[in-house]
Amino acid sequence: MWNAVIIGVPLLDMLRYEQIAAGSSWAGEYGSVSVPEERAFLASISPYNQLRRDVHYPEPLIFTTTKDDRVGPVHARKFAARLEEFHKPFFYYEIIEGGHNLGANLKESAETKAVDYIYLTRKLMD
């Protein structure tokens, strides 16, 4: 159904998000794993925890920034590592600078957009 998926500066591990970067500040919005009903809900929507070895996924482009002070690169790195563990194909792109956006400056933003467009062109025009 999907030929291309861009996962950008993602929040993916909803069962551990409170321990990663600024995650604890979002418990009011998303819920807390310390509350059993909220934990069950978070588990049901957590992309990281929903990955399955026996499911076919489109080959995603996972993008993050090393200096993201909101989500942090840990979510993207963990997701990519899980895909690798399951022998699923993916592309991973991490820029050193930047925050919770496309880059620290116009050059990085342009490079990030170019990577996105190249990925989309190759995945959607086959």
Steps between C-alpha positions, in 0.01 A plus 500: 500500500794736569812529288664777698497612862707781646535480877640838604631596844270234642351414836478121466555320830190595695578259785829671579445850370482641854865399554630635167598868448213735592245217501400530864354844427246344261330262747209743533444482126571133426447328834742320727616139504469515879118500462391148388217617270722763339784249463267264313398781266861611445601141420223479241618814315877463541660454155818358651313246709265409215778393261475131415755273338239325280338814354596661170568872534582757232867600491490821708730799512568568867628851565618659824738761634771436756425820690120473514423625850136387494482146366869419467651254254452199729152424363617494139813301586305239698243464224772454237680248722178301542441500125856380451451230764192382307693515168267767363632752246516870588691818434637699793605864490624696801638851485736619772368852545145623509234456756146379465482600135665446162839644591695770676522726197379540143773273360403211730129559438560489124707183532230334710230592252717372215544165679121481547428581136757252369356228725143578392594515133676163513229330705196642319618509141613137465 
